[in-house]
Amino acid sequence: MAAAALQSFIAFAPAGVPRLDEIHLNAAALSGAVAIAGVAMVLFGLAPAIMTSRVELQRALRSDTRQSGSRRSRLATEALVAGQVALALVVLSAAGLIAKSLLKLERAELSLEPSGLLIGELAVRYDQHDDAAKQRALLERLLPQLRAIPGVRGVSPVVAVPFAGAAAWDGRPAAEGQSQEESAANPMLNMDVVTPDYFETLGIPVLRGRGFTEADRADAPNVVVISQSAARHYWPGQDPIGKRLRMGADLERTVTVIGVVPDTRYRDLRNARPSVYFPLRQSFFPFAPLALALRMSGAPDAQVPVIRRVISETEPGVALTSAASFETYLDGPLAQPRLNALLLAVFAGAAVVLAAVGLFGAMATMVRQRTRELGVRMALGANAGDLRRMVMGRGLTIAVIGSALGLIGALVANRLLLGLLYDVTPTDPATLTVVTGFLVVVAAVASFIPARATTRIDPVVALRTE
């Protein structure tokens, strides 16, 4: 049973790092999304705009007013453009929320120091290291040799590689004096078995009490270090130092809390997990941790060949099967959020272009259809600025109506993104304000170009048009 359990913790590629086939699938999905967005932009945006722009000005001026487009058709066109603006705002707000969520996730407080941290995994021969005692003896021989390598500032075993999720160890300790019902309501804690220099190696500060020392051996009192949220759960408003927890399948093992550290994101990037740490020499688990964390003074990957050689020379039946910097593991949980942000940014960009082209086409058509009216206004004393404001005002009115509809749609649709967001609400006011303002600016630019065309209208020519 110990060998089977041990096998589940031996991996041959860094956990959480995207596999090559996954990257190919992501690239294919991205290419398809870009192609679909491009085709949609051409078919539904550029093609109608080009067709509109090919209308001859003289022909339009000479056409009967009744043939130049009724009010009903113009309102229908403007309604479609407002719908484009609304859809653009919905997609753009979703892209903004995902982007903001990604930025917050990339800047999440890890409560450890990732730079210079190397994580590796050991593969052992089961016939030689088939129980916890033999595995601990292996680590006792191997760790001093690794610490002696130039550039290695600290090393400690860890239960699992970063962001291992369910592949790590969980437990539900009970505080001394808790009833069976109270114990059942305790949270599951992330459990790790480490050496005295673990907290220094990972850059985790000890907030209260102390960390482990070489004196925390098998014949010494059983001790643990717990994280802040665990301390708050078991002893709210009290000093946890010196308090006792009951561990084990039947809660028969009693341990004393000697230190408190922050909750870290070593296991889960999205959530700082409550944890309990055990000294390696007092571990009662059926097998020992066979992943390693090494603090390097230089680039973490540079010393991997030396580390492999020292391990193979010290323990011929042991191999370092994988080794990667902490930043490499960090790319794993960030890969999907980054892809989500990129895909939504592509679609949002296409939607904004479609809305801008649609608004430009609608305003250009309005200027052509109402050329005689504009000429009359100029003959009655209106200047170019008045005409520009009229056209731009119409365009901005369409944009504002579309934005209002889009905001309503975004407030409903963005709730579907709840599982993809981190530390951002689906109704984030800042994001909705920024994207709405951006769309209004785009609408103003799209309306300004047709509005400028009104300054080139000759009122004499316009008034002669039948």
Residue, then its C-alpha position, 0 to 999 in steps of 0.5 A: m500500500a505504501a508503494a502504491a501511495l508513493q507511486s501516486f506522488i512520483a511524476f515525470a513532468p512538472a505538474g500544472v505546466p501545459r502539455l505540448d498537445e494542449i498548447h497545440l489545441n489552444a493554438a488551433a482554437l485561437s486561430g479558429a476564433v481569429a478566422i471567425a471574427g475576421v470573416a464576420m467583420v468582413l461580411f457584416g461590417l466592411a461589405p455593407a460599408i463599401m457598398t454604401s460608399r460606392v453610391e455616386l454623389q450626383r446620382a444621390l443628389r438628383s434622386d427624388t426625396r422619396q427615393s433617398g430613404s424613408r424615415r422608417s428605413r433610417l430608423a431601422t438602420e440606426a436601430l441595427v447599429a445601436g444593437q451592434v454597439a450594445l453587443a460590442l459593449v457586452v463582449l468588451s465588458a466581458a473582455g475587460l473583466i477577464a483582463k482585470s481578473l488576470l492582472k489581479l491573479e498575476r499579482a496575487e500575494l503568494s506569501l512566499e518568494p518565487s524568484g530563485l526557487l527550484i522545484g524537483e521530484l525524485a524517482v526511487r526504486y520501490d524495492q529499495h525504498d518501500d516504506a517511510a523509514k527508508q525514504r526518510a533515511l534516504l532524505e537524511r543522506l541526500l539533503p546534506q549533499l545538496r546543501a553543499i552544492p555551490g549556489v544552493r542556499g537551502v533545500s527541503p522536501v515538500v509533499a508535492v510540486p506547486f499547484a498540485g491541487a488534489a495530488a497533495w495531502d489533506g487532513r482534518p485535525a481536531a483541536e484538543g477539547q473539541s467534540q466529535e460533531e465540532s471536529a467534523a465541521n473543521p476545514m480540510l488543511n493542506m498538510d506538508v512534511v518539511t525540514p527545519d530550513y523549509f520556511e527560509t528556503l521558500g521565503i515564508p515568514v514565521l509570524r508568531g512563535r518559531g519554526f522547526t529546529e534540529a531538536d524536533r526529532a522523533d524522541a522530542p515532543n510532537v510539534v507543528v506549525i500552522s497557518q493564520s487561517a487555521a489558527r483563527h478557526y481553531w482558536p479565534g481571538q486567542d494565542p495559538i502558541g502552545k495549543r494542541l491538535r489531535m491528528g491521525a485516523d482516530l485523532e489519537r496523536t497529539v501535537t503542540v503548535i509552536g509557530v504561525v505562518p501566513d496562508t500561502r498559494y503554493r498549492d492553489l493560486r486562486n486560494a490561499r490554503p490553510s496549512v499545517y506543517f510537520p517536521l520530517r523527523q516526527s512524521f507519522f505518515p506511511f511514506a515521506p515526501l519525495a519532491l524537493a524545494l531548493r533556494m538558488s542564489g542564481a538562475p534556478d535552472a542553471q544548476v540542474p545538471v549539477i544537482r542531477r549528478v550529485i543525486s545519482e552519485t550519492e544515491p545510485g537508485v534515485a533520479l531527479t525526474s523533473a526540475a523547474s523554476f517556480e515561475t515555470y510552475l506558475d505558468g500552469p494555472l495562469a495559462q487558461p486565464r491568459l488564453n481566455a483573456l486573449l480570445l475575448a480580446v480578439f472578439a471584443g476588438a472585432a465587435v468594436v470594429l463592427a460597431a464603429v464601421g456600422l455607425f460610420g456607414a449609417m452616418a455617411t448614408m444619412v449625410r448623403q440622403r439629407t444633402r438637400e436638407l443640409g443645403v437648405r440649412m446652410a442657405l438659412g444661415a447654419n454654419a459648418g459647425d452646426l451641421r457637424r454637431m447635428v451629425m455627431g449628435r445623431g451618432l452619439t445618440i445612437a451610441v448612447i442608446g446602444s451603450a445603455l442596452g449593452l450595459i443591461g445585457a452586460l449586467v446579466a451576461n457577465r454573471l456567466l463569467l463568475g467561475l472565471l473571475y478572480d477578485v472581480t465582481p461581474t458588475d465591476p463599476a470601474t470596468l463597465t465605466v471604462v468600456t462604456g467611455f471607450l465605446v462612446v469615444v469610438a462612436a464620436v470618432a466614427s461619427f466625426i468623419p461623416a460629419r466633416a463631409t457636411t463642410r464640403i456641401d455646396p448649398v447652391v448645388a444642393l438646392r438645385t437638386e430635384 
